[in-house]
Amino acid sequence: MIISEMQRKLATWAVTDPSLRIQRLLRLITQPEWLAEAARITLSSKGAH
């Protein structure tokens, strides 16, 4: 899963249906694959260490 694509989707969903923004975010961050990719990207950035 590409993080930037998911960020765009979440932003679009939040605008179109604000009542679902938290539920969708919670479902997303409970996916191990998504968390692993987000951690990899974050830890590989210059300021991470």
C-alpha positions, -999 to 999 in steps of 0.1 A, spaced: 0 0 0 13 34 -9 11 57 21 6 89 0 -23 74 -19 -40 64 14 -34 99 28 -53 113 -2 -81 89 2 -85 97 39 -85 134 32 -112 129 5 -133 107 27 -130 131 56 -144 159 35 -172 139 19 -184 122 51 -168 137 83 -187 112 105 -166 84 92 -131 99 94 -121 83 127 -135 49 119 -116 47 86 -84 59 102 -87 34 130 -93 5 106 -63 16 86 -38 19 114 -47 -16 127 -34 -32 95 1 -46 102 12 -41 66 3 -4 67 20 1 100 52 -16 89 54 5 57 47 37 77 74 28 102 99 20 74 93 54 57 95 73 90 126 55 102 144 60 69 140 98 70 170 120 78 156 132 111 147 98 125 181 91 141 
